[in-house]
Amino acid sequence: MLFKMNGSRNKVSLPLCVTLVACLGSSFAKASEPNAVQELRKWLKQPAEQREALPEQDFAGVALSKAEAQVCQDLLWKDHVARAKLSHLEAMKSKSIKFGDFEMKFDYKIFGKPQKGGRSLYISMHGGGGAPKRVNDQQWENQKRLYAPKEGVYLAPRAPTDTWNMWHQGYMDPLLDQLIANLVIFENVNPERVYLMGYSAGGDGVYQLAPRMADRFAAAAMMAGHPNEASPLGLRNLPFALYCGGQDSAYNRNKIAEQWGEKLGGLQADDPKGYVHRVKIYPNKGHWMDREDAEAVPWMAAFVRNTTPDKVVWRQDNVTGGRFYWLATDKSQARAGQMVSIERSGQEITVTSASQKMPLSVRLRDDMLDLDQPIKLVQGTATLFEGKPKRTIQTLAKTLEERGDPSGIFSAEISVEVTPGP
């Protein structure tokens, strides 16, 4: 079956088992391969609805070599794409995705020719907020044509609700995760070139979403919004731009934008390799900046996401998360304000700060350090782990299925408990 969206043609084979065979190759068990790889091929050969849970399979916990891990990652990704093309086809055709009781409609246009690695994606959130549905619908229509990148997918979502905090409630994180995952598969989006922006109430959303979802974006730009209780600490590895009219005094937007610029400046002074930012306050502009803020689009386009930065600062928002860059935690134990800072140098990883006792998983892969050599994980004078981490199919599959992010897959994981202090 062929379907057409925005001028692109994509093939989707209806029988799932046929699709998987075509994607994974005609030979599912090669005698020369290690048993774990052979077993994965056999498992993938089964129709998806008949498969037993992968984490429960003995072969999923077997240690893999670097080469074996790469083969398994490729197999799992191809299988994921084949399944997603079937399960999310209707959502892409209808331009609407759901999470629980919440539905987010979206519309998009494609500009220019794709770069090497795929198209850029600009997610642009509309204003409005606590207003009647018709007002927010009109704001959505305005946002659809507000900016025009030279290259990429320009996508304007419609907020799932009409509340003042419509863009930063807990439903937004999974909705954006799924939206990005779908665009990667259906519109050839490069996951390293996804950008977040928003105006007014949409700017409120950027203030909140960018720090707590920093590892999903290459850069972000806030226009004429208010941060409420948000903190900039999570922006250590996400270039962040603020645009505001100097006369936009409602809710002190102008003064708070300046204050956030000062906060980011201070954070960057203390950590010169992080907190890249840009602040533009237009003295003679009010809430509407006459599109001068459109300069944010080329500014963001200069940046590419780094999924494995040497240093991560993770602060939990009031909407908590379970993973951030190469870290993860038990979301049920995450609390607002909880923070951990961690650095990587060579074969040693150091927890430099933690606000409270918490479980922490450190995800690793071969482009970060040498997994065939011992590594050491320390906090202060305590050694939390020392040895060779194990690459497994289980970790590859888990980190892929969490988000459907091909660049967010890790092969090894170390689980420890950190304590308050340095």
C-alpha positions as CSV (number, residue, x, y, z in Angstrom):
1,M,0.0,0.0,0.0
2,L,1.2,3.5,-0.8
3,F,0.3,6.6,1.1
4,K,1.2,10.2,0.3
5,M,1.8,13.1,2.8
6,N,3.1,16.5,1.9
7,G,4.5,15.3,-1.4
8,S,6.4,12.3,0.1
9,R,5.7,8.7,-0.8
10,N,6.3,5.9,1.7
11,K,5.8,2.2,1.2
12,V,4.0,0.2,4.0
13,S,3.5,-3.5,3.7
14,L,0.4,-4.6,5.4
15,P,1.3,-8.1,6.7
16,L,3.6,-7.4,9.7
17,C,5.6,-10.6,9.5
18,V,6.3,-9.9,5.7
19,T,7.4,-6.4,6.6
20,L,9.8,-7.6,9.3
21,V,11.3,-10.3,7.0
22,A,12.0,-7.7,4.3
23,C,13.5,-5.3,6.8
24,L,15.6,-7.8,8.7
25,G,16.9,-9.8,5.8
26,S,16.2,-13.2,4.4
27,S,18.4,-15.0,6.8
28,F,17.3,-14.8,10.4
29,A,19.8,-17.3,11.9
30,K,23.4,-17.3,10.7
31,A,25.5,-20.1,11.9
32,S,28.6,-17.9,12.3
33,E,26.8,-15.5,14.7
34,P,26.8,-15.8,18.5
35,N,23.8,-17.5,20.0
36,A,22.3,-14.3,21.5
37,V,22.2,-12.7,18.0
38,Q,20.7,-15.8,16.5
39,E,18.1,-16.0,19.2
40,L,17.2,-12.3,18.6
41,R,16.7,-13.0,14.9
42,K,14.4,-15.9,15.7
43,W,12.5,-13.8,18.2
44,L,12.0,-11.0,15.6
45,K,10.9,-13.4,13.0
46,Q,7.7,-14.1,15.0
47,P,4.7,-11.8,14.4
48,A,4.8,-9.0,16.9
49,E,1.6,-10.0,18.6
50,Q,2.8,-13.5,19.2
51,R,6.2,-12.6,20.8
52,E,6.9,-13.2,24.4
53,A,8.3,-10.3,26.4
54,L,11.8,-9.6,25.3
55,P,13.2,-8.8,28.8
56,E,12.1,-12.2,30.0
57,Q,14.1,-14.0,27.3
58,D,17.4,-15.6,28.6
59,F,19.3,-14.4,25.5
60,A,18.4,-10.7,26.2
61,G,20.6,-10.7,29.3
62,V,23.7,-12.3,27.7
63,A,26.8,-10.1,27.4
64,L,27.5,-8.8,23.9
65,S,30.7,-7.7,22.2
66,K,30.8,-4.2,20.6
67,A,30.2,-5.7,17.1
68,E,27.3,-7.9,18.4
69,A,25.7,-4.9,20.1
70,Q,25.7,-2.9,16.9
71,V,24.1,-5.8,14.9
72,C,21.4,-6.2,17.6
73,Q,20.8,-2.4,17.7
74,D,20.3,-2.4,13.9
75,L,17.9,-5.3,14.0
76,L,15.9,-3.8,16.8
77,W,15.7,-0.4,15.1
78,K,14.5,-1.9,11.8
79,D,11.9,-3.9,13.6
80,H,10.8,-0.8,15.5
81,V,10.4,1.2,12.3
82,A,8.4,-1.6,10.6
83,R,6.0,-1.8,13.6
84,A,5.7,2.0,13.9
85,K,4.8,2.4,10.2
86,L,1.8,0.3,10.9
87,S,0.7,1.4,14.3
88,H,1.1,5.1,13.8
89,L,0.1,5.4,10.2
90,E,-3.5,6.5,11.0
91,A,-2.2,9.2,13.4
92,M,0.0,10.7,10.7
93,K,-2.7,10.6,8.1
94,S,-5.2,12.3,10.5
95,K,-2.5,14.6,12.0
96,S,-3.5,13.8,15.5
97,I,-1.9,11.9,18.3
98,K,-3.2,10.8,21.7
99,F,-2.0,10.1,25.2
100,G,-4.6,8.8,27.6
101,D,-7.6,11.1,27.4
102,F,-5.6,13.9,25.7
103,E,-5.5,14.5,21.9
104,M,-3.0,16.8,20.2
105,K,-3.8,17.8,16.6
106,F,-1.0,19.2,14.5
107,D,-0.3,20.6,11.0
108,Y,3.0,21.1,9.2
109,K,4.7,22.3,6.1
110,I,8.0,21.2,4.5
111,F,10.5,23.8,3.4
112,G,13.6,23.3,1.2
113,K,15.6,20.2,0.5
114,P,16.6,17.8,3.4
115,Q,20.2,18.1,4.7
116,K,22.5,15.1,5.0
117,G,21.0,13.0,7.8
118,G,17.4,14.1,7.2
119,R,15.2,17.1,7.6
120,S,15.1,19.5,10.5
121,L,12.0,19.8,12.7
122,Y,10.7,23.0,14.2
123,I,7.9,22.5,16.8
124,S,6.1,25.8,17.2
125,M,3.6,26.3,20.0
126,H,0.8,28.8,19.8
127,G,-0.4,31.4,22.2
128,G,-3.7,31.9,23.9
129,G,-4.0,29.9,27.0
130,G,-6.9,30.3,29.4
131,A,-9.4,31.3,26.8
132,P,-12.4,29.9,24.8
133,K,-11.6,27.2,22.3
134,R,-12.3,29.5,19.4
135,V,-9.5,31.9,20.6
136,N,-7.0,29.1,20.9
137,D,-8.0,27.7,17.5
138,Q,-7.3,31.2,16.0
139,Q,-4.0,31.4,17.7
140,W,-3.1,28.0,16.3
141,E,-4.0,29.2,12.8
142,N,-1.7,32.2,13.3
143,Q,1.1,30.0,14.5
144,K,1.0,27.9,11.4
145,R,2.2,30.8,9.3
146,L,4.3,32.7,11.8
147,Y,7.7,31.4,10.9
148,A,9.3,29.8,7.8
149,P,12.6,28.0,8.0
150,K,14.8,27.7,4.9
151,E,14.9,24.0,5.4
152,G,12.9,21.5,7.5
153,V,9.5,20.5,8.8
154,Y,7.7,23.5,10.4
155,L,5.0,21.9,12.7
156,A,2.4,23.7,14.7
157,P,0.6,21.6,17.3
158,R,-2.8,22.5,18.7
159,A,-2.7,22.4,22.5
160,P,-4.8,19.5,23.9
161,T,-6.6,21.8,26.3
162,D,-7.6,25.4,26.6
163,T,-6.1,26.1,30.1
164,W,-3.5,28.7,30.9
165,N,-0.9,26.1,31.4
166,M,-1.9,24.1,28.3
167,W,1.6,23.5,27.1
168,H,3.4,22.4,30.2
169,Q,1.1,19.9,31.9
170,G,2.2,16.3,32.3
171,Y,0.6,15.1,29.1
172,M,2.9,17.2,26.9
173,D,6.1,15.2,27.5
174,P,4.8,11.8,26.1
175,L,2.9,13.6,23.3
176,L,6.1,15.4,22.2
177,D,8.1,12.2,22.5
178,Q,5.6,10.4,20.2
179,L,5.3,13.3,17.8
180,I,9.1,13.5,17.3
181,A,9.4,9.7,16.9
182,N,6.7,9.7,14.2
183,L,8.2,12.5,12.3
184,V,11.6,10.7,12.3
185,I,10.0,7.7,10.7
186,F,7.4,9.2,8.4
187,E,9.0,12.5,7.3
188,N,12.8,11.6,7.4
189,V,13.4,14.0,10.3
190,N,16.9,14.0,11.7
191,P,16.5,13.4,15.5
192,E,19.6,15.6,16.0
193,R,17.9,18.6,14.5
194,V,14.7,19.0,16.4
195,Y,13.9,22.5,17.7
196,L,11.3,23.9,20.1
197,M,9.8,27.3,20.0
198,G,6.6,29.1,21.2
199,Y,4.9,32.5,21.5
200,S,3.1,33.9,24.5
201,A,1.4,30.9,26.2
202,G,3.6,28.9,23.8
203,G,6.6,30.7,25.3
204,D,5.4,29.7,28.7
205,G,5.6,26.1,27.5
206,V,9.2,26.6,26.1
207,Y,10.3,27.9,29.5
208,Q,9.0,24.8,31.1
209,L,9.5,22.0,28.6
210,A,13.0,22.9,27.4
211,P,14.7,22.4,30.7
212,R,12.9,19.1,31.5
213,M,13.1,17.7,28.0
214,A,16.5,19.3,27.0
215,D,17.8,16.0,25.7
216,R,15.1,15.8,23.0
217,F,16.1,19.1,21.3
218,A,19.0,20.7,19.5
219,A,18.0,24.2,20.6
220,A,15.0,26.1,21.9
221,A,13.6,29.7,21.6
222,M,11.1,31.4,23.9
223,M,9.0,34.3,22.7
224,A,7.0,36.6,25.0
225,G,6.3,34.0,27.7
226,H,6.5,33.6,31.4
227,P,8.4,30.8,33.2
228,N,6.3,30.5,36.3
229,E,8.2,28.1,38.6
230,A,10.6,26.7,36.0
231,S,14.4,26.6,36.5
232,P,17.1,27.0,33.8
233,L,19.5,24.5,35.4
234,G,18.5,21.7,33.0
235,L,19.6,23.9,30.0
236,R,23.3,23.1,30.5
237,N,23.5,21.3,27.1
238,L,20.6,23.0,25.3
239,P,21.2,26.3,23.5
240,F,18.4,28.6,24.6
241,A,17.2,31.9,23.2
242,L,14.8,34.5,24.9
243,Y,12.9,37.1,22.9
244,C,10.7,39.7,24.6
245,G,9.4,43.2,24.0
246,G,10.8,45.8,26.4
247,Q,7.3,47.1,26.9
248,D,5.7,43.7,27.5
249,S,5.1,44.4,31.2
250,A,2.1,42.1,31.7
251,Y,3.0,39.5,34.3
252,N,6.5,41.2,34.3
253,R,7.4,39.2,31.1
254,N,10.1,41.8,30.1
255,K,11.8,41.9,33.5
256,I,11.7,38.2,34.0
257,A,13.2,37.6,30.5
258,E,16.1,39.9,31.5
259,Q,16.4,38.0,34.8
260,W,16.6,34.7,33.1
261,G,19.3,36.1,30.8
262,E,21.2,37.1,33.9
263,K,20.7,33.6,35.4
264,L,21.9,31.9,32.2
265,G,24.9,34.3,32.1
266,G,25.9,33.4,35.6
267,L,25.5,29.7,35.0
268,Q,27.7,30.0,31.9
269,A,30.3,32.0,33.8
270,D,30.6,29.1,36.3
271,D,30.4,26.4,33.6
272,P,31.9,27.9,30.4
273,K,31.2,24.8,28.2
274,G,27.5,24.9,29.0
275,Y,24.5,27.2,29.0
276,V,24.8,28.7,25.5
277,H,22.1,31.4,25.3
278,R,20.9,34.4,23.5
279,V,18.7,37.2,24.9
280,K,17.0,39.9,22.8
281,I,14.8,42.5,24.5
282,Y,13.3,44.9,21.9
283,P,13.0,48.2,23.8
284,N,10.2,49.6,21.7
285,K,8.1,46.5,21.3
286,G,5.2,45.2,23.4
287,H,3.8,41.7,23.5
288,W,3.9,41.6,19.7
289,M,7.5,41.9,18.3
290,D,6.6,42.5,14.7
291,R,8.3,39.2,13.7
292,E,11.7,40.4,14.6
293,D,11.9,37.4,16.8
294,A,12.0,35.3,13.6
295,E,15.8,35.5,13.8
296,A,15.5,32.7,16.3
297,V,15.0,30.2,13.5
298,P,18.4,30.5,11.8
299,W,20.0,30.9,15.2
300,M,18.7,27.6,16.3
301,A,19.5,25.9,13.0
302,A,23.2,26.3,13.7
303,F,23.0,23.8,16.6
304,V,22.9,20.0,16.6
305,R,21.8,17.9,19.5
306,N,24.4,16.2,21.7
307,T,22.8,13.1,23.3
308,T,25.9,12.1,25.3
309,P,27.5,15.3,26.7
310,D,30.4,15.0,29.1
311,K,28.4,16.7,31.8
312,V,24.7,16.5,32.7
313,V,22.7,18.6,35.2
314,W,19.3,17.0,35.8
315,R,16.8,18.9,37.9
316,Q,13.3,17.5,38.2
317,D,10.4,19.8,37.4
318,N,7.0,19.5,39.1
319,V,6.3,17.2,36.1
320,T,8.9,14.6,36.8
321,G,10.8,12.5,34.2
322,G,12.4,9.0,34.2
323,R,15.3,9.7,31.9
324,F,17.5,12.6,30.8
325,Y,20.5,12.3,28.4
326,W,22.4,9.2,29.6
327,L,20.8,9.1,33.0
328,A,17.6,7.4,34.3
329,T,15.8,7.0,37.6
330,D,12.7,5.3,39.0
331,K,10.1,7.9,38.1
332,S,7.9,6.8,41.0
333,Q,10.6,8.0,43.3
334,A,11.3,11.3,41.5
335,R,10.3,14.5,43.2
336,A,10.1,18.1,42.1
337,G,13.4,19.9,42.8
338,Q,15.4,16.7,42.9
339,M,18.8,17.3,41.3
340,V,21.9,15.4,40.3
341,S,25.0,16.5,38.4
342,I,27.4,14.0,36.8
343,E,30.5,14.2,34.7
344,R,32.4,11.8,32.5
345,S,36.2,11.9,31.8
346,G,37.9,9.0,30.1
347,Q,36.9,5.8,31.9
348,E,35.8,7.6,35.1
349,I,32.3,9.0,35.9
350,T,31.8,11.3,38.8
351,V,28.6,12.2,40.6
352,T,29.5,15.8,41.5
353,S,26.3,16.7,43.3
354,A,23.1,15.2,44.4
355,S,20.2,16.8,46.3
356,Q,18.9,13.7,48.0
357,K,19.2,9.9,48.2
358,M,17.9,8.5,44.9
359,P,18.3,5.5,42.6
360,L,20.3,6.4,39.5
361,S,21.0,4.4,36.3
362,V,23.9,5.4,34.2
363,R,23.5,4.5,30.5
364,L,26.6,3.8,28.4
365,R,27.6,2.9,24.9
366,D,30.8,2.6,22.9
367,D,31.0,6.1,21.5
368,M,31.1,7.4,25.1
369,L,34.0,5.3,26.5
370,D,35.6,1.9,26.1
371,L,33.2,-0.7,27.4
372,D,35.8,-3.4,27.0
373,Q,37.9,-1.8,29.7
374,P,37.0,-1.3,33.4
375,I,35.2,1.9,34.3
376,K,34.8,3.6,37.6
377,L,31.8,5.4,39.0
378,V,32.4,7.5,42.1
379,Q,30.7,10.0,44.4
380,G,33.1,11.9,46.7
381,T,35.3,9.2,48.3
382,A,32.8,6.4,47.6
383,T,33.2,4.0,44.7
384,L,29.7,3.2,43.5
385,F,30.8,0.8,40.7
386,E,34.1,-0.5,39.3
387,G,34.4,-3.0,36.6
388,K,33.3,-3.8,33.0
389,P,29.6,-2.9,32.3
390,K,27.7,-5.5,30.3
391,R,26.2,-4.7,26.9
392,T,22.9,-6.5,26.5
393,I,19.9,-6.8,24.1
394,Q,17.7,-6.0,27.1
395,T,19.2,-2.6,27.6
396,L,19.3,-1.9,23.8
397,A,15.6,-2.7,23.5
398,K,14.5,-0.9,26.7
399,T,16.2,2.4,25.8
400,L,14.8,2.2,22.2
401,E,11.2,1.5,23.2
402,E,11.2,4.3,25.9
403,R,11.1,7.0,23.2
404,G,11.7,5.5,19.8
405,D,14.8,7.7,19.5
406,P,17.4,6.1,17.3
407,S,20.1,8.3,18.9
408,G,18.9,7.5,22.4
409,I,19.8,3.8,22.4
410,F,22.3,2.6,24.9
411,S,23.8,-0.9,25.2
412,A,24.9,-0.9,28.9
413,E,23.5,0.3,32.2
414,I,24.9,0.7,35.7
415,S,22.4,1.0,38.5
416,V,23.5,2.7,41.7
417,E,22.2,4.8,44.6
418,V,23.5,8.3,45.1
419,T,23.3,10.2,48.4
420,P,23.0,13.9,49.2
421,G,26.1,16.0,48.8
422,P,29.2,16.1,46.6
